[in-house]
Amino acid sequence: MAAHATPHFHNQPGVPRVRVGAKEFMCVGALPPFDHPHIFIDMGDADEAICPYCSTHYVFDATLHGGCVPPECVFDPESTNAAI
């Protein structure tokens, strides 16, 4: 895996917003097998974005350094593929 892989996030818990520490990331919706197409979101100069598939509201928080709140919304595609 590349050292600077694009972070992936999901909203399986159904929280109103997910705070993320990256402005470029992938949204997968829910956990497989209920995920949507994994789409790239680039916030650009904005500090918020809404996924066009699942309507998850993502809010940028620079203090998270690539992570997210709630922390269980981080998705690791490699560990999921290994389990399938």
PDB file of N, CA, C and O in Angstrom, chain B, residues numbered from 101:
ATOM      1  N   MET B 101       0.848  -1.179   0.000  1.00  0.00           N
ATOM      2  CA  MET B 101       0.000   0.000   0.000  1.00  0.00           C
ATOM      3  C   MET B 101       0.887   1.232   0.000  1.00  0.00           C
ATOM      4  O   MET B 101       1.932   1.248   0.650  1.00  0.00           O
ATOM      5  N   ALA B 102       0.485   2.242  -0.710  1.00  0.00           N
ATOM      6  CA  ALA B 102       1.252   3.480  -0.794  1.00  0.00           C
ATOM      7  C   ALA B 102       1.253   4.202   0.552  1.00  0.00           C
ATOM      8  O   ALA B 102       0.294   4.107   1.318  1.00  0.00           O
ATOM      9  N   ALA B 103       2.327   4.914   0.828  1.00  0.00           N
ATOM     10  CA  ALA B 103       2.446   5.630   2.100  1.00  0.00           C
ATOM     11  C   ALA B 103       1.418   6.753   2.229  1.00  0.00           C
ATOM     12  O   ALA B 103       1.047   7.119   3.344  1.00  0.00           O
ATOM     13  N   HIS B 104       0.957   7.300   1.119  1.00  0.00           N
ATOM     14  CA  HIS B 104       0.004   8.410   1.154  1.00  0.00           C
ATOM     15  C   HIS B 104      -1.317   7.989   0.505  1.00  0.00           C
ATOM     16  O   HIS B 104      -1.813   8.666  -0.395  1.00  0.00           O
ATOM     17  N   ALA B 105      -1.874   6.888   0.957  1.00  0.00           N
ATOM     18  CA  ALA B 105      -3.128   6.386   0.401  1.00  0.00           C
ATOM     19  C   ALA B 105      -4.275   7.338   0.741  1.00  0.00           C
ATOM     20  O   ALA B 105      -4.251   8.013   1.770  1.00  0.00           O
ATOM     21  N   THR B 106      -5.255   7.382  -0.118  1.00  0.00           N
ATOM     22  CA  THR B 106      -6.429   8.213   0.114  1.00  0.00           C
ATOM     23  C   THR B 106      -7.266   7.593   1.229  1.00  0.00           C
ATOM     24  O   THR B 106      -7.631   6.421   1.141  1.00  0.00           O
ATOM     25  N   PRO B 107      -7.578   8.367   2.286  1.00  0.00           N
ATOM     26  CA  PRO B 107      -8.406   7.809   3.355  1.00  0.00           C
ATOM     27  C   PRO B 107      -9.815   7.502   2.857  1.00  0.00           C
ATOM     28  O   PRO B 107     -10.334   8.177   1.967  1.00  0.00           O
ATOM     29  N   HIS B 108     -10.421   6.477   3.442  1.00  0.00           N
ATOM     30  CA  HIS B 108     -11.790   6.071   3.128  1.00  0.00           C
ATOM     31  C   HIS B 108     -12.628   6.212   4.396  1.00  0.00           C
ATOM     32  O   HIS B 108     -12.178   5.860   5.487  1.00  0.00           O
ATOM     33  N   PHE B 109     -13.841   6.726   4.249  1.00  0.00           N
ATOM     34  CA  PHE B 109     -14.741   6.881   5.391  1.00  0.00           C
ATOM     35  C   PHE B 109     -16.118   6.335   5.037  1.00  0.00           C
ATOM     36  O   PHE B 109     -16.486   6.258   3.865  1.00  0.00           O
ATOM     37  N   HIS B 110     -16.871   5.957   6.061  1.00  0.00           N
ATOM     38  CA  HIS B 110     -18.249   5.471   5.891  1.00  0.00           C
ATOM     39  C   HIS B 110     -19.103   6.088   6.989  1.00  0.00           C
ATOM     40  O   HIS B 110     -18.590   6.719   7.914  1.00  0.00           O
ATOM     41  N   ASN B 111     -20.407   5.899   6.873  1.00  0.00           N
ATOM     42  CA  ASN B 111     -21.323   6.381   7.919  1.00  0.00           C
ATOM     43  C   ASN B 111     -22.273   5.270   8.332  1.00  0.00           C
ATOM     44  O   ASN B 111     -23.484   5.476   8.412  1.00  0.00           O
ATOM     45  N   GLN B 112     -21.725   4.102   8.593  1.00  0.00           N
ATOM     46  CA  GLN B 112     -22.534   2.977   9.068  1.00  0.00           C
ATOM     47  C   GLN B 112     -23.328   3.339  10.334  1.00  0.00           C
ATOM     48  O   GLN B 112     -24.474   2.911  10.471  1.00  0.00           O
ATOM     49  N   PRO B 113     -22.739   4.128  11.274  1.00  0.00           N
ATOM     50  CA  PRO B 113     -23.508   4.467  12.480  1.00  0.00           C
ATOM     51  C   PRO B 113     -24.678   5.419  12.224  1.00  0.00           C
ATOM     52  O   PRO B 113     -25.565   5.542  13.068  1.00  0.00           O
ATOM     53  N   GLY B 114     -24.691   6.092  11.069  1.00  0.00           N
ATOM     54  CA  GLY B 114     -25.793   7.016  10.754  1.00  0.00           C
ATOM     55  C   GLY B 114     -25.740   8.315  11.529  1.00  0.00           C
ATOM     56  O   GLY B 114     -26.781   8.880  11.863  1.00  0.00           O
ATOM     57  N   VAL B 115     -24.539   8.799  11.819  1.00  0.00           N
ATOM     58  CA  VAL B 115     -24.397  10.058  12.554  1.00  0.00           C
ATOM     59  C   VAL B 115     -24.729  11.243  11.644  1.00  0.00           C
ATOM     60  O   VAL B 115     -24.613  11.131  10.423  1.00  0.00           O
ATOM     61  N   PRO B 116     -25.139  12.375  12.222  1.00  0.00           N
ATOM     62  CA  PRO B 116     -25.517  13.526  11.397  1.00  0.00           C
ATOM     63  C   PRO B 116     -24.355  14.133  10.615  1.00  0.00           C
ATOM     64  O   PRO B 116     -24.559  14.704   9.544  1.00  0.00           O
ATOM     65  N   ARG B 117     -23.141  14.013  11.145  1.00  0.00           N
ATOM     66  CA  ARG B 117     -21.955  14.513  10.429  1.00  0.00           C
ATOM     67  C   ARG B 117     -20.743  13.722  10.871  1.00  0.00           C
ATOM     68  O   ARG B 117     -20.675  13.216  11.990  1.00  0.00           O
ATOM     69  N   VAL B 118     -19.785  13.631   9.958  1.00  0.00           N
ATOM     70  CA  VAL B 118     -18.516  12.966  10.236  1.00  0.00           C
ATOM     71  C   VAL B 118     -17.426  14.013  10.085  1.00  0.00           C
ATOM     72  O   VAL B 118     -17.266  14.599   9.014  1.00  0.00           O
ATOM     73  N   ARG B 119     -16.674  14.250  11.157  1.00  0.00           N
ATOM     74  CA  ARG B 119     -15.532  15.172  11.091  1.00  0.00           C
ATOM     75  C   ARG B 119     -14.348  14.390  10.550  1.00  0.00           C
ATOM     76  O   ARG B 119     -14.043  13.303  11.041  1.00  0.00           O
ATOM     77  N   VAL B 120     -13.682  14.933   9.548  1.00  0.00           N
ATOM     78  CA  VAL B 120     -12.567  14.241   8.899  1.00  0.00           C
ATOM     79  C   VAL B 120     -11.327  15.126   8.868  1.00  0.00           C
ATOM     80  O   VAL B 120     -11.420  16.351   8.789  1.00  0.00           O
ATOM     81  N   GLY B 121     -10.171  14.484   8.929  1.00  0.00           N
ATOM     82  CA  GLY B 121      -8.907  15.198   8.905  1.00  0.00           C
ATOM     83  C   GLY B 121      -8.253  15.208   7.544  1.00  0.00           C
ATOM     84  O   GLY B 121      -7.028  15.271   7.441  1.00  0.00           O
ATOM     85  N   ALA B 122      -9.056  15.148   6.500  1.00  0.00           N
ATOM     86  CA  ALA B 122      -8.546  15.182   5.124  1.00  0.00           C
ATOM     87  C   ALA B 122      -9.568  15.908   4.263  1.00  0.00           C
ATOM     88  O   ALA B 122     -10.774  15.783   4.475  1.00  0.00           O
ATOM     89  N   LYS B 123      -9.083  16.660   3.302  1.00  0.00           N
ATOM     90  CA  LYS B 123      -9.991  17.350   2.376  1.00  0.00           C
ATOM     91  C   LYS B 123     -10.216  16.548   1.108  1.00  0.00           C
ATOM     92  O   LYS B 123     -11.112  16.865   0.324  1.00  0.00           O
ATOM     93  N   GLU B 124      -9.414  15.511   0.896  1.00  0.00           N
ATOM     94  CA  GLU B 124      -9.587  14.592  -0.232  1.00  0.00           C
ATOM     95  C   GLU B 124      -9.681  13.187   0.334  1.00  0.00           C
ATOM     96  O   GLU B 124      -8.777  12.727   1.032  1.00  0.00           O
ATOM     97  N   PHE B 125     -10.786  12.503   0.030  1.00  0.00           N
ATOM     98  CA  PHE B 125     -11.025  11.180   0.607  1.00  0.00           C
ATOM     99  C   PHE B 125     -12.061  10.437  -0.222  1.00  0.00           C
ATOM    100  O   PHE B 125     -12.649  10.989  -1.153  1.00  0.00           O
ATOM    101  N   MET B 126     -12.270   9.188   0.131  1.00  0.00           N
ATOM    102  CA  MET B 126     -13.292   8.356  -0.517  1.00  0.00           C
ATOM    103  C   MET B 126     -14.436   8.142   0.474  1.00  0.00           C
ATOM    104  O   MET B 126     -14.201   7.891   1.656  1.00  0.00           O
ATOM    105  N   CYS B 127     -15.661   8.242  -0.010  1.00  0.00           N
ATOM    106  CA  CYS B 127     -16.842   7.882   0.778  1.00  0.00           C
ATOM    107  C   CYS B 127     -17.355   6.559   0.251  1.00  0.00           C
ATOM    108  O   CYS B 127     -17.498   6.375  -0.958  1.00  0.00           O
ATOM    109  N   VAL B 128     -17.636   5.629   1.171  1.00  0.00           N
ATOM    110  CA  VAL B 128     -18.162   4.323   0.772  1.00  0.00           C
ATOM    111  C   VAL B 128     -19.599   4.127   1.243  1.00  0.00           C
ATOM    112  O   VAL B 128     -20.199   3.084   0.982  1.00  0.00           O
ATOM    113  N   GLY B 129     -20.155   5.116   1.932  1.00  0.00           N
ATOM    114  CA  GLY B 129     -21.539   5.027   2.398  1.00  0.00           C
ATOM    115  C   GLY B 129     -21.646   4.238   3.676  1.00  0.00           C
ATOM    116  O   GLY B 129     -21.416   4.770   4.762  1.00  0.00           O
ATOM    117  N   ALA B 130     -21.994   2.968   3.557  1.00  0.00           N
ATOM    118  CA  ALA B 130     -22.080   2.056   4.693  1.00  0.00           C
ATOM    119  C   ALA B 130     -21.030   0.967   4.497  1.00  0.00           C
ATOM    120  O   ALA B 130     -20.314   0.949   3.496  1.00  0.00           O
ATOM    121  N   LEU B 131     -20.951   0.080   5.448  1.00  0.00           N
ATOM    122  CA  LEU B 131     -19.988  -1.016   5.321  1.00  0.00           C
ATOM    123  C   LEU B 131     -20.487  -2.056   4.328  1.00  0.00           C
ATOM    124  O   LEU B 131     -21.694  -2.270   4.213  1.00  0.00           O
ATOM    125  N   PRO B 132     -19.571  -2.709   3.605  1.00  0.00           N
ATOM    126  CA  PRO B 132     -19.974  -3.764   2.674  1.00  0.00           C
ATOM    127  C   PRO B 132     -20.738  -4.850   3.426  1.00  0.00           C
ATOM    128  O   PRO B 132     -20.389  -5.160   4.565  1.00  0.00           O
ATOM    129  N   PRO B 133     -21.737  -5.416   2.837  1.00  0.00           N
ATOM    130  CA  PRO B 133     -22.112  -5.344   1.425  1.00  0.00           C
ATOM    131  C   PRO B 133     -23.113  -4.240   1.109  1.00  0.00           C
ATOM    132  O   PRO B 133     -23.680  -4.223   0.016  1.00  0.00           O
ATOM    133  N   PHE B 134     -23.340  -3.329   2.034  1.00  0.00           N
ATOM    134  CA  PHE B 134     -24.339  -2.275   1.843  1.00  0.00           C
ATOM    135  C   PHE B 134     -23.726  -0.948   1.434  1.00  0.00           C
ATOM    136  O   PHE B 134     -24.370   0.094   1.553  1.00  0.00           O
ATOM    137  N   ASP B 135     -22.477  -0.973   0.948  1.00  0.00           N
ATOM    138  CA  ASP B 135     -21.796   0.243   0.532  1.00  0.00           C
ATOM    139  C   ASP B 135     -22.320   0.719  -0.817  1.00  0.00           C
ATOM    140  O   ASP B 135     -22.948  -0.038  -1.558  1.00  0.00           O
ATOM    141  N   HIS B 136     -22.051   1.985  -1.122  1.00  0.00           N
ATOM    142  CA  HIS B 136     -22.373   2.516  -2.451  1.00  0.00           C
ATOM    143  C   HIS B 136     -21.071   2.578  -3.246  1.00  0.00           C
ATOM    144  O   HIS B 136     -20.012   2.290  -2.688  1.00  0.00           O
ATOM    145  N   PRO B 137     -21.111   2.938  -4.515  1.00  0.00           N
ATOM    146  CA  PRO B 137     -19.845   3.075  -5.258  1.00  0.00           C
ATOM    147  C   PRO B 137     -18.893   3.983  -4.478  1.00  0.00           C
ATOM    148  O   PRO B 137     -19.284   5.053  -4.011  1.00  0.00           O
ATOM    149  N   HIS B 138     -17.669   3.555  -4.346  1.00  0.00           N
ATOM    150  CA  HIS B 138     -16.680   4.315  -3.583  1.00  0.00           C
ATOM    151  C   HIS B 138     -16.274   5.533  -4.395  1.00  0.00           C
ATOM    152  O   HIS B 138     -15.617   5.413  -5.429  1.00  0.00           O
ATOM    153  N   ILE B 139     -16.670   6.704  -3.919  1.00  0.00           N
ATOM    154  CA  ILE B 139     -16.454   7.923  -4.697  1.00  0.00           C
ATOM    155  C   ILE B 139     -15.445   8.847  -4.026  1.00  0.00           C
ATOM    156  O   ILE B 139     -15.360   8.931  -2.801  1.00  0.00           O
ATOM    157  N   PHE B 140     -14.687   9.534  -4.871  1.00  0.00           N
ATOM    158  CA  PHE B 140     -13.692  10.490  -4.419  1.00  0.00           C
ATOM    159  C   PHE B 140     -14.370  11.825  -4.156  1.00  0.00           C
ATOM    160  O   PHE B 140     -15.108  12.336  -4.997  1.00  0.00           O
ATOM    161  N   ILE B 141     -14.110  12.385  -2.975  1.00  0.00           N
ATOM    162  CA  ILE B 141     -14.637  13.707  -2.629  1.00  0.00           C
ATOM    163  C   ILE B 141     -13.445  14.631  -2.391  1.00  0.00           C
ATOM    164  O   ILE B 141     -12.533  14.298  -1.635  1.00  0.00           O
ATOM    165  N   ASP B 142     -13.462  15.779  -3.035  1.00  0.00           N
ATOM    166  CA  ASP B 142     -12.428  16.797  -2.869  1.00  0.00           C
ATOM    167  C   ASP B 142     -13.120  18.067  -2.380  1.00  0.00           C
ATOM    168  O   ASP B 142     -13.890  18.675  -3.124  1.00  0.00           O
ATOM    169  N   MET B 143     -12.855  18.471  -1.147  1.00  0.00           N
ATOM    170  CA  MET B 143     -13.490  19.664  -0.584  1.00  0.00           C
ATOM    171  C   MET B 143     -12.940  20.954  -1.178  1.00  0.00           C
ATOM    172  O   MET B 143     -13.588  21.997  -1.090  1.00  0.00           O
ATOM    173  N   GLY B 144     -11.764  20.901  -1.776  1.00  0.00           N
ATOM    174  CA  GLY B 144     -11.164  22.123  -2.318  1.00  0.00           C
ATOM    175  C   GLY B 144     -10.957  23.149  -1.220  1.00  0.00           C
ATOM    176  O   GLY B 144     -10.371  22.839  -0.183  1.00  0.00           O
ATOM    177  N   ASP B 145     -11.433  24.366  -1.437  1.00  0.00           N
ATOM    178  CA  ASP B 145     -11.286  25.438  -0.453  1.00  0.00           C
ATOM    179  C   ASP B 145     -12.354  25.395   0.638  1.00  0.00           C
ATOM    180  O   ASP B 145     -12.247  26.102   1.640  1.00  0.00           O
ATOM    181  N   ALA B 146     -13.372  24.577   0.451  1.00  0.00           N
ATOM    182  CA  ALA B 146     -14.462  24.491   1.426  1.00  0.00           C
ATOM    183  C   ALA B 146     -14.044  23.656   2.631  1.00  0.00           C
ATOM    184  O   ALA B 146     -13.056  22.923   2.576  1.00  0.00           O
ATOM    185  N   ASP B 147     -14.792  23.771   3.705  1.00  0.00           N
ATOM    186  CA  ASP B 147     -14.550  22.976   4.910  1.00  0.00           C
ATOM    187  C   ASP B 147     -15.640  21.943   5.136  1.00  0.00           C
ATOM    188  O   ASP B 147     -15.657  21.274   6.169  1.00  0.00           O
ATOM    189  N   GLU B 148     -16.556  21.807   4.173  1.00  0.00           N
ATOM    190  CA  GLU B 148     -17.637  20.839   4.284  1.00  0.00           C
ATOM    191  C   GLU B 148     -17.944  20.254   2.909  1.00  0.00           C
ATOM    192  O   GLU B 148     -17.713  20.888   1.880  1.00  0.00           O
ATOM    193  N   ALA B 149     -18.467  19.039   2.916  1.00  0.00           N
ATOM    194  CA  ALA B 149     -18.926  18.396   1.680  1.00  0.00           C
ATOM    195  C   ALA B 149     -20.017  17.405   2.040  1.00  0.00           C
ATOM    196  O   ALA B 149     -20.039  16.849   3.138  1.00  0.00           O
ATOM    197  N   ILE B 150     -20.920  17.195   1.093  1.00  0.00           N
ATOM    198  CA  ILE B 150     -21.991  16.213   1.269  1.00  0.00           C
ATOM    199  C   ILE B 150     -21.856  15.179   0.170  1.00  0.00           C
ATOM    200  O   ILE B 150     -21.758  15.522  -1.008  1.00  0.00           O
ATOM    201  N   CYS B 151     -21.852  13.907   0.559  1.00  0.00           N
ATOM    202  CA  CYS B 151     -21.746  12.830  -0.420  1.00  0.00           C
ATOM    203  C   CYS B 151     -23.009  12.801  -1.283  1.00  0.00           C
ATOM    204  O   CYS B 151     -24.118  12.779  -0.750  1.00  0.00           O
ATOM    205  N   PRO B 152     -22.855  12.803  -2.598  1.00  0.00           N
ATOM    206  CA  PRO B 152     -24.032  12.795  -3.469  1.00  0.00           C
ATOM    207  C   PRO B 152     -24.787  11.465  -3.461  1.00  0.00           C
ATOM    208  O   PRO B 152     -25.934  11.413  -3.907  1.00  0.00           O
ATOM    209  N   TYR B 153     -24.179  10.404  -2.972  1.00  0.00           N
ATOM    210  CA  TYR B 153     -24.863   9.109  -2.917  1.00  0.00           C
ATOM    211  C   TYR B 153     -25.629   8.914  -1.615  1.00  0.00           C
ATOM    212  O   TYR B 153     -26.816   8.589  -1.635  1.00  0.00           O
ATOM    213  N   CYS B 154     -24.953   9.111  -0.475  1.00  0.00           N
ATOM    214  CA  CYS B 154     -25.565   8.767   0.811  1.00  0.00           C
ATOM    215  C   CYS B 154     -25.922   9.978   1.660  1.00  0.00           C
ATOM    216  O   CYS B 154     -26.510   9.834   2.732  1.00  0.00           O
ATOM    217  N   SER B 155     -25.571  11.170   1.190  1.00  0.00           N
ATOM    218  CA  SER B 155     -25.860  12.433   1.878  1.00  0.00           C
ATOM    219  C   SER B 155     -25.138  12.582   3.212  1.00  0.00           C
ATOM    220  O   SER B 155     -25.554  13.381   4.051  1.00  0.00           O
ATOM    221  N   THR B 156     -24.066  11.828   3.420  1.00  0.00           N
ATOM    222  CA  THR B 156     -23.272  12.032   4.629  1.00  0.00           C
ATOM    223  C   THR B 156     -22.642  13.417   4.569  1.00  0.00           C
ATOM    224  O   THR B 156     -22.074  13.812   3.550  1.00  0.00           O
ATOM    225  N   HIS B 157     -22.748  14.139   5.660  1.00  0.00           N
ATOM    226  CA  HIS B 157     -22.197  15.490   5.775  1.00  0.00           C
ATOM    227  C   HIS B 157     -20.805  15.365   6.397  1.00  0.00           C
ATOM    228  O   HIS B 157     -20.671  14.987   7.561  1.00  0.00           O
ATOM    229  N   TYR B 158     -19.778  15.683   5.619  1.00  0.00           N
ATOM    230  CA  TYR B 158     -18.398  15.637   6.079  1.00  0.00           C
ATOM    231  C   TYR B 158     -17.937  17.050   6.394  1.00  0.00           C
ATOM    232  O   TYR B 158     -18.175  17.982   5.625  1.00  0.00           O
ATOM    233  N   VAL B 159     -17.269  17.198   7.544  1.00  0.00           N
ATOM    234  CA  VAL B 159     -16.753  18.490   7.979  1.00  0.00           C
ATOM    235  C   VAL B 159     -15.256  18.343   8.239  1.00  0.00           C
ATOM    236  O   VAL B 159     -14.834  17.464   8.991  1.00  0.00           O
ATOM    237  N   PHE B 160     -14.452  19.211   7.610  1.00  0.00           N
ATOM    238  CA  PHE B 160     -12.999  19.143   7.766  1.00  0.00           C
ATOM    239  C   PHE B 160     -12.578  19.647   9.136  1.00  0.00           C
ATOM    240  O   PHE B 160     -13.053  20.680   9.608  1.00  0.00           O
ATOM    241  N   ASP B 161     -11.660  18.887   9.778  1.00  0.00           N
ATOM    242  CA  ASP B 161     -11.074  19.261  11.058  1.00  0.00           C
ATOM    243  C   ASP B 161      -9.587  18.944  10.976  1.00  0.00           C
ATOM    244  O   ASP B 161      -9.195  17.781  11.068  1.00  0.00           O
ATOM    245  N   ALA B 162      -8.756  19.968  10.804  1.00  0.00           N
ATOM    246  CA  ALA B 162      -7.317  19.784  10.598  1.00  0.00           C
ATOM    247  C   ALA B 162      -6.636  19.096  11.774  1.00  0.00           C
ATOM    248  O   ALA B 162      -5.565  18.516  11.597  1.00  0.00           O
ATOM    249  N   THR B 163      -7.213  19.140  12.952  1.00  0.00           N
ATOM    250  CA  THR B 163      -6.590  18.517  14.121  1.00  0.00           C
ATOM    251  C   THR B 163      -6.658  16.996  14.072  1.00  0.00           C
ATOM    252  O   THR B 163      -5.995  16.330  14.867  1.00  0.00           O
ATOM    253  N   LEU B 164      -7.440  16.435  13.162  1.00  0.00           N
ATOM    254  CA  LEU B 164      -7.608  14.974  13.091  1.00  0.00           C
ATOM    255  C   LEU B 164      -6.530  14.289  12.255  1.00  0.00           C
ATOM    256  O   LEU B 164      -6.388  13.068  12.337  1.00  0.00           O
ATOM    257  N   HIS B 165      -5.769  15.030  11.458  1.00  0.00           N
ATOM    258  CA  HIS B 165      -4.620  14.498  10.696  1.00  0.00           C
ATOM    259  C   HIS B 165      -4.948  13.197   9.945  1.00  0.00           C
ATOM    260  O   HIS B 165      -4.227  12.208  10.084  1.00  0.00           O
ATOM    261  N   GLY B 166      -6.004  13.191   9.170  1.00  0.00           N
ATOM    262  CA  GLY B 166      -6.358  12.031   8.355  1.00  0.00           C
ATOM    263  C   GLY B 166      -7.360  11.096   8.994  1.00  0.00           C
ATOM    264  O   GLY B 166      -7.926  10.246   8.306  1.00  0.00           O
ATOM    265  N   GLY B 167      -7.599  11.224  10.285  1.00  0.00           N
ATOM    266  CA  GLY B 167      -8.570  10.377  10.978  1.00  0.00           C
ATOM    267  C   GLY B 167      -9.963  10.968  10.901  1.00  0.00           C
ATOM    268  O   GLY B 167     -10.228  11.845  10.078  1.00  0.00           O
ATOM    269  N   CYS B 168     -10.847  10.493  11.750  1.00  0.00           N
ATOM    270  CA  CYS B 168     -12.203  11.033  11.761  1.00  0.00           C
ATOM    271  C   CYS B 168     -12.852  10.862  13.127  1.00  0.00           C
ATOM    272  O   CYS B 168     -12.387  10.093  13.968  1.00  0.00           O
ATOM    273  N   VAL B 169     -13.934  11.598  13.323  1.00  0.00           N
ATOM    274  CA  VAL B 169     -14.768  11.494  14.515  1.00  0.00           C
ATOM    275  C   VAL B 169     -16.194  11.346  14.029  1.00  0.00           C
ATOM    276  O   VAL B 169     -16.683  12.231  13.326  1.00  0.00           O
ATOM    277  N   PRO B 170     -16.886  10.271  14.370  1.00  0.00           N
ATOM    278  CA  PRO B 170     -16.452   9.196  15.260  1.00  0.00           C
ATOM    279  C   PRO B 170     -15.398   8.298  14.603  1.00  0.00           C
ATOM    280  O   PRO B 170     -15.426   8.084  13.391  1.00  0.00           O
ATOM    281  N   PRO B 171     -14.467   7.774  15.414  1.00  0.00           N
ATOM    282  CA  PRO B 171     -13.358   7.000  14.846  1.00  0.00           C
ATOM    283  C   PRO B 171     -13.786   5.718  14.139  1.00  0.00           C
ATOM    284  O   PRO B 171     -13.059   5.219  13.281  1.00  0.00           O
ATOM    285  N   GLU B 172     -14.944   5.182  14.482  1.00  0.00           N
ATOM    286  CA  GLU B 172     -15.395   3.950  13.820  1.00  0.00           C
ATOM    287  C   GLU B 172     -15.830   4.174  12.376  1.00  0.00           C
ATOM    288  O   GLU B 172     -16.162   3.214  11.680  1.00  0.00           O
ATOM    289  N   CYS B 173     -15.835   5.423  11.912  1.00  0.00           N
ATOM    290  CA  CYS B 173     -16.198   5.717  10.522  1.00  0.00           C
ATOM    291  C   CYS B 173     -15.020   5.612   9.559  1.00  0.00           C
ATOM    292  O   CYS B 173     -15.186   5.839   8.360  1.00  0.00           O
ATOM    293  N   VAL B 174     -13.832   5.271  10.062  1.00  0.00           N
ATOM    294  CA  VAL B 174     -12.700   5.007   9.170  1.00  0.00           C
ATOM    295  C   VAL B 174     -12.935   3.653   8.514  1.00  0.00           C
ATOM    296  O   VAL B 174     -13.325   2.694   9.182  1.00  0.00           O
ATOM    297  N   PHE B 175     -12.701   3.575   7.216  1.00  0.00           N
ATOM    298  CA  PHE B 175     -12.859   2.331   6.468  1.00  0.00           C
ATOM    299  C   PHE B 175     -11.510   1.925   5.909  1.00  0.00           C
ATOM    300  O   PHE B 175     -10.843   2.724   5.252  1.00  0.00           O
ATOM    301  N   ASP B 176     -11.102   0.687   6.163  1.00  0.00           N
ATOM    302  CA  ASP B 176      -9.843   0.164   5.638  1.00  0.00           C
ATOM    303  C   ASP B 176     -10.173  -0.857   4.552  1.00  0.00           C
ATOM    304  O   ASP B 176     -10.514  -1.998   4.861  1.00  0.00           O
ATOM    305  N   PRO B 177     -10.074  -0.454   3.272  1.00  0.00           N
ATOM    306  CA  PRO B 177     -10.448  -1.380   2.197  1.00  0.00           C
ATOM    307  C   PRO B 177      -9.585  -2.624   2.159  1.00  0.00           C
ATOM    308  O   PRO B 177     -10.059  -3.673   1.722  1.00  0.00           O
ATOM    309  N   GLU B 178      -8.348  -2.551   2.594  1.00  0.00           N
ATOM    310  CA  GLU B 178      -7.484  -3.725   2.563  1.00  0.00           C
ATOM    311  C   GLU B 178      -7.911  -4.776   3.573  1.00  0.00           C
ATOM    312  O   GLU B 178      -7.911  -5.966   3.259  1.00  0.00           O
ATOM    313  N   SER B 179      -8.276  -4.358   4.786  1.00  0.00           N
ATOM    314  CA  SER B 179      -8.697  -5.340   5.777  1.00  0.00           C
ATOM    315  C   SER B 179     -10.055  -5.932   5.418  1.00  0.00           C
ATOM    316  O   SER B 179     -10.324  -7.097   5.709  1.00  0.00           O
ATOM    317  N   THR B 180     -10.920  -5.120   4.779  1.00  0.00           N
ATOM    318  CA  THR B 180     -12.225  -5.626   4.352  1.00  0.00           C
ATOM    319  C   THR B 180     -12.066  -6.632   3.230  1.00  0.00           C
ATOM    320  O   THR B 180     -12.734  -7.666   3.233  1.00  0.00           O
ATOM    321  N   ASN B 181     -11.186  -6.349   2.257  1.00  0.00           N
ATOM    322  CA  ASN B 181     -10.965  -7.289   1.147  1.00  0.00           C
ATOM    323  C   ASN B 181     -10.384  -8.590   1.652  1.00  0.00           C
ATOM    324  O   ASN B 181     -10.687  -9.650   1.104  1.00  0.00           O
ATOM    325  N   ALA B 182      -9.558  -8.541   2.680  1.00  0.00           N
ATOM    326  CA  ALA B 182      -8.960  -9.752   3.201  1.00  0.00           C
ATOM    327  C   ALA B 182     -10.004 -10.619   3.888  1.00  0.00           C
ATOM    328  O   ALA B 182      -9.876 -11.842   3.928  1.00  0.00           O
ATOM    329  N   ALA B 183     -11.041  -9.979   4.429  1.00  0.00           N
ATOM    330  CA  ALA B 183     -12.075 -10.729   5.145  1.00  0.00           C
ATOM    331  C   ALA B 183     -13.118 -11.319   4.205  1.00  0.00           C
ATOM    332  O   ALA B 183     -13.866 -12.211   4.605  1.00  0.00           O
ATOM    333  N   ILE B 184     -13.186 -10.838   2.958  1.00  0.00           N
ATOM    334  CA  ILE B 184     -14.215 -11.304   2.029  1.00  0.00           C
ATOM    335  C   ILE B 184     -13.801 -12.594   1.367  1.00  0.00           C
ATOM    336  O   ILE B 184     -14.547 -13.136   0.551  1.00  0.00           O
TER     337      ILE B 184
END
